[in-house]
Amino acid sequence: MLNNRRALYAAFMARDERFDGIFFIGVSSTLIYCRPSCPAKRPKKENCIFFQTAAQAQKAGYRPCRLCRPDLDLKEVRASSSAPLAKLAAKLMIEEGKSIESVGDIARRLGCDERRLHRAFTKNYQIPAVKFLTNCRLIEAKNLLTSSCTSIAQAAMAAGFGSLRRFNHIFKKSFNLRPAEMRERKSRKKFSDFLEVAISYRPPYDWASVIKFFSTRAIVGVEWVTTEEYFRTVSIKAEDGKMAEGWLSVKNNPSKNLALVRLSETLWPVLDEVLKRVKRQFDFALDPYAVYETLSVMNQSFPNVCVLGARLPGSFEVFETAVRAVIGQQISLKAAGTLAARIAEKFGRPIETDLPGLTRIFPSPIEILALDAKIEDLFGPLGLISSRSITIGELARLIERKGIDFEYGRRPEEEIKKLIKIPGVGSWTANYLAMRTMGYTDALMETDLGLKKATQPYSAKQLFQLAENWRPWRSYAMINLWNRL
């Protein structure tokens, strides 16, 4: 993509954070360079020069933008930044408000002084950081009170308030209601032992294609998919080191552009992590118009194949998706599903739910590594060949030891190179995993049999050339073509 100016400019126009660090943009009219996600007004294409690194931009005579600070690595933000520092702090509060002890805790995580974080936050959001954190917790507590059967004390603690008295005081001051009064107003609603949370998205959303994608790849016992709703079992380590286990479901509400997520009460301790994974799995943060603007050209070669609102199905559990991908090499989706279900049944943990079909938790990497015999000897009787079994064992080792960075949007091209070095992982599997687990937007598996079928009569060489016009959204092009089948 770095040689394709049109694709780079399209990624720049999308303001998608997944491209940060992959390339940088120099503006010739101002001699300033930026990150792709920079909030500033977009320059004309002819004024943009693209660089692979910030060092290249600076060597060419460009100075860093003061809004997005491209000279600072996102993992090592320093106090000299203002907007990026405040933005990262706000993101942490929204996503992890419950687990954050204080603003000082955020400052330590971002590598800056607490006073400077306060100044940066107030300058950019016109509100003290501590007030913003409190508001995030209040909204979380309010949602719990109005959408679940949790007690007031449980709602306060789950949202991150350490004192029930303080929670009551702040709640009354903010909403002019006591928490008990809000619960009383909702008393007519029949509550069940689950929490319901609404996640908004930008319409349109091709829900039918997404739900069909997950349905054809569902692992029996672990997942259950209807024509309208997705269900699965969940096991996530909580802050206290204990495993929180339960179930969740995701259902679309197109009239309000919302997805309704239901979670069993046992998952309340890991609510933030569950919602983060759901958002990535269903690609709720995407701007569909930014993708369609580039990919609509597909319809000239493949009429009606590109659909406004198509999403890139992601992954809820990385190792589970990796195992499913390795098993699925050169066999049908149905056969791969059968083998994955056997692994879940044999090595997964049983779980009791009130939902049909949800009976197992897929084994984790550490559980696979703890097996008391060679993995190929244990997986062989289930129908897996030795090479596939060994590959799964190596993936378990790398995931457990963090040898591969599956963090969403982190330089997927570099991780693809690492994946290909694993025996049994070729280009198709590596790109597929990057697409599903890292949110990689520009994957193209030109050897894929389904893709070849959907793009007949084009040859692989012709398709590769044609796909240059689809950058940086070739992963979404793949999904559109698969959906055509």
N, C-alpha and C positions, 0 to 999 in steps of 0.2 A: 504494500500500500504506500510505502514511503516514496515510491517513484510515480505515484498517481496523484497529480495536483487536484483533480476534480474530487477524488475520494477524500483527500485530506481536508479540503475546504468543506465538504459535506459533513465530515465528522466535527469540524470546528463549528459549523452552524448549528449542530445538534446540541452543543454545550453538555455533552455526556461525559461524566467524570471517569468513565471507563477508559477514555483515551488519554487521560493525564499521565505524563511520563513516557508515553509511546512516541509522541512527537511534540514539537513546539512551533509556534507561529510568529514570524517576524513581520512587522508592518513597515513597509518601506517609506511610507509618508511620514511616520513619526519616529522611526528607528527604535521602536519598542517591541519586545517579544513577550508572548503570553502562553499560558496553558490552554488546551482546548476548552476547558470549562469556564474560562474567564467570563465574568458577568458583564464586561464592557460591551459597548455597541460594536457590531461586526463591521470590519472594513471591507472594501470591495476586493473581489478575488484577485484582480490584477495587482493589488498592493500587498499581497501576502507572499511571504517566502517561508518555506517549511524546513525545519531542522530536526535531526534525530535526537540531539541532546542540547541542554541549555548552554553547555560550554561552546558548542559550535556557533550558537546564536551570538554569544558574547564576543567570540573571536571575530565574527563578521561585523562587529561594531554596533550591535543592538544592546539596549539596556533593559533590565527586567521591569515588567509591569508592576505598578504599586498596588494594584487590586488583587491580582492572583498570585503574585510573587513566585514566578516559575523558577527562580534561582534557588528556592528552598525545596528540599525533598519532603514529601508529605509525611514520611515516617520520622523526620527530624526537624519539625517546625521549631524555629527560634523566636525569641521575644521581639525581634525586630520586625516581624510581620504583623499586620493588623487584620485586614479582612480575612485572609486564609486562616489565621489563628482563631478568630472569632467564629468563622464558619465551621471549623473542625470541632470547636468546643460545643457549639450549638448542636451539631450532629451527634456528638457523644451523649449530650443531655437527652435528646429526643429518643435515641435508640437504647440507651443504657441508664436512663434516669434513676431507675430503682437501685441499681448496683453502685452508683456513684455516691461516695460518702460525703464529699464536699467539693467546692470549687477548687480548693487546694489539691484535691485528688486529681482533678482534670488537669491542672497546671503541671503536676508532676508527670502525668502521662504524656503531655505534649512537650515536655522539656523546657518549660519557661517559668518565670517568676509569677507568683500568684497576683501581685499588684499589677503587673503588666497585662496579665490576662484580663483582669477586671477593667483596665483602661481600654484595651482593645475591644472588649465585648460591649462596653457602654458606648464607645465611639461608633461602632457599626450597627448596633441594634437599639440604641437609645434606651436601654434597660439594663440594670445590673445583672451580672451573670447569676448570682444567687437567686434573684427574683425569677429569672428565666427557668432555672432548674426547679424551683418550687412550682411554677406554673405547669411544667411538664408532669410533675408528680400529681398535681391537682387534677389535671385532665385524665390521667390514668386512673386515679381513684374514682372520679366521677363516672367514667365508663364502666368500671367494675360494679359500682353501686346500682347503676341503671340497667345493666345487662346480665347480671349473674345473681346467684343466691348467696354470694359471699357475705360474711358479716362486716359491719363497719370497721371493726378492728382488723380483720383480715384484709380489707380493701386498703386501709391505711398502710399496713405493713408491706403489702404486695407492691404498693406504689412507691415505697421508699421512705415513708415517714416513720421515724423511730419512736415518736411519742403520740399516743392517741389524743391527749389533751391539746397538744399543739396542732394536730391535724384538724380537730374540731374547730379550733379558733380560726385558723387560716381559711378553712372551708367556708365558715359562716361569713367571714369578712369578704371573701371573693365572690360568693354566689348569693349572699343574703339569705342563705338557708342553712339550717343545721343538716349534717349528713343524714340524721334520722328522719328529718322531714322529707328529704329527697327519696329515701327508701319508702316512706309511707305513701308518697304520691305514686309510687310504682307498685304498691302492694297488691293491686288487683291482678298484676301480671303473674302468671304461673311460672315460677322459676324451676329450673332443673339443675342438676349438679354439673353444670358446664358454664363456661364463660363465652360470650359472643362479642367479637370485636369487628368493626367495619373498617375496611381498607379502601381508600378511594383510588381511582385510576383515571387516566386520560382516555376518553372514548375516541373512536370506537374500539371495541375489544372483541376479537374473533374467538369467543368462548368455546364454541362448538369444536373448532379445530384443536384447541389446547386440551380440552377434556378428552377428545378422541386420542390424542397423542399419548396422554398418560394412561388411558384405558388399554391401549394395545401393548403397553409396556409394564403394566401393573404386576407386582409380585404377589401371588396368592398367599394370604395369611398376613401380609404386611400392608398391602394396599387394597382398596376396594373402590371402584369407580362406577358411577351410574351415568346416565346421559346428562345429568345436571350438576352432580356433586362429586367431589373428590374426598376420600377418607384415607387415613393412614395411622399406623402406630408410631409412637415417638419415644425416644430415650435420649435425654440430654443431661449432662452433668451440671448440677446447680452450684451456687457459690460455696455451699458448705461441703462440697465434694461428693454429696450423695446424688444418685441418679434419679431424675424425675421422669417417670414413665406414664404414658397415657395414650390418648388418641386426639386427632383433630380432623376437622372437615372444612372444605372451602366450597362456597356456593356463590354464584354470580347473582347480582341484583342490577340488571341493566337499566332499569327505569331511573335509578339513582346513581349510576356509574360507581357502584360499590361492590366489593367482594365481602361476604359475610364469613368470618372465620370462627368456628366453634372449637373450643378446647376443653378437654376434661379437667376437672378441678385439680387433679394431681399435677398438671402442668403450669399452675399459677407461679411457682417459684422460677420458672424459666420462660415466662411470657415474652420478654423482650427478644430473646434468642429465637423463639418459635416464630414470632411475627416477622423478624428479619429474614429468616429462611423462606417463609411463605412468600414474601414480597419478591425474593429473587427467583423462587421456583416458578412463579406465575408472571414474572416480568412486569410487575405492576407500575414500575417507575418510568417505563418507556414513553417517549413522545411518538405516537404512530405516524404522525404527519411527516416528521423528519425522515423516517425510514421510507415512507411511500414516495416522497419527493424524488428520491434516488432510484428506487426499485420499480417505479411505474413503467420505466422503459422496458422491463421484462415482458410486458404485455404485447410488445411489438413482435417478439419472437415466439412467445407462448401465450396466446390470447386468454385473458381473464385469469391468469395464474397468480398474479400479484394482487393480494387483497389488502385494502386499507384496514388496519387493526390486527393484522397477524402478529403473534407474539413468539418469542424464543423460549420454549419450555426449558426451565432450569432444573436444579437439583435441590432436594431437601437434605439429603444425606450423601456426602461425597463418596464414601467407600461403597455404599450400596449401588450408586450409579456406576462407579468404576467396575465393580464385579459384573453388573448387568451388561456393560459394554464389552468386557473381555469375553464373557460367555457368548455374546451375540455375534462374535466374529464368524462370518461365513455360514451361519445357520439362520433359520427363520425366526421372526419375532416370537412366534408361538413356542418353538422349541427352546429358545433362550429363556422364555418365561417359565417353562416347566423346570428347567435346571436350576434357575434362581430360587424357585419355590422349594425345591428339594433342599437346597443349602439352608434356607430359612427354617424349614421344618426340622432338619437334622441338627443344626448348630445354633439356631436362634433361640432366644429365651421366650417361653410362653408368657402371655399376658391375657388377663381377663378384661373384656369390654362387653358392653351391651349391644355392640354393633355386629351385624353378621359379617363373617369373613375376616375380621381383624383378630388374629389369635397369636401372632408371633412378632417379635422384634428382631430385625435383621442383625446378624452378628456384627460386632464392631471389629476394627483392625486388631485391637489388643486381644480380643477373644480368639481371633483366628491365629494370632501369633502364639497364644498359650496352648494350642492343641498339643496333645501328648504323642503325636506321631507325624510323619511326613505328610504334608498337605495333599500331595498327589495320591498317597495311599488312602486318605480319608475321603477325598472328593471323587476318586476313581469309581467306587461302587455307585455313586450318584449319577454317573454318566459323563463326567468331565474327563477329557484327555489330560495326560500329565503336564504337557506344556502350558495349557490354560491354567491348571491348578497352581503351577509354580509362579506364573505371572501374577495371579491373584495374591499369592503369599508375598511376593516382592512389593506389590502395591500396598498391601497392609503394612509392611515394614516402613516404607517411605512415608506413608500418611501418618503413621504413629510417631515417627521421628521427625516429621515436618521437613522431609527431604525435598518435597515438592510444595510450592506455595499455591494453594488452591483459593487464596483470598480473592474475592470478587474484583475483577478489573486490574489485577496486578500483573503487568507485563506477560500476557499469556504466551507470546511467541517464545520467550525464554523458557517457560515451563514446558512448552511443547517439545523443545529440544531435549529436556531432561526425560520426559516421558518416553520419547522414541528410543532412548538408550536402554530402556527396560526390555529384557528379552520377552518377545511375545506382544509388544506394543508397537504397532506400525503407525504410519502417518494418519490413516483413517481413525484409529482408536484415539490417538493423541489429540487430533483436532476435534473429534467428537466430545471428548472429555473437557477440553478447554471451552468448547461451546456451551456445554450443559452446566459445568461446575464453576467456571470462571467468568461467565458472561461474555465470552469472546465473540465479538460481533462480526468478524471477518473470516471465519473458517469456510473452507471449500474442500469437500472430499470428492474430488473428481472421479475417483475409482468406485464410488458407491453405486451398487447395482440399482437401487431405487432411483437415484439421480439420473443414471444412464437411461432408464426406462422412461422417466418423465421428460427427458430432453431429446428424445429421438426426433429427427434423424441426425442431430448434431454429433460429431465425433468428440472424443475427450479433448483433443487439441482445440477444436472450434469452440467448445464450451468454455475452456479455460480462457480463451481470448475474449469471448463474449462476457464472461464474468468480471473482467476488468472494469466494466461499466457499472457493476453492482457494488463496488467498494464504497465505503467501509462496512457495508451491511450484507456481505455474502452469506453469513449465517442465516439471516432472515430470508434471503433468496432460497437457500436450501430448504428451509421450513415451508415456504410457499410451494416449492416444487414437490416436496414430500406430501404436502396436503393435497396436491393435485391428484395423487395416486389413490 
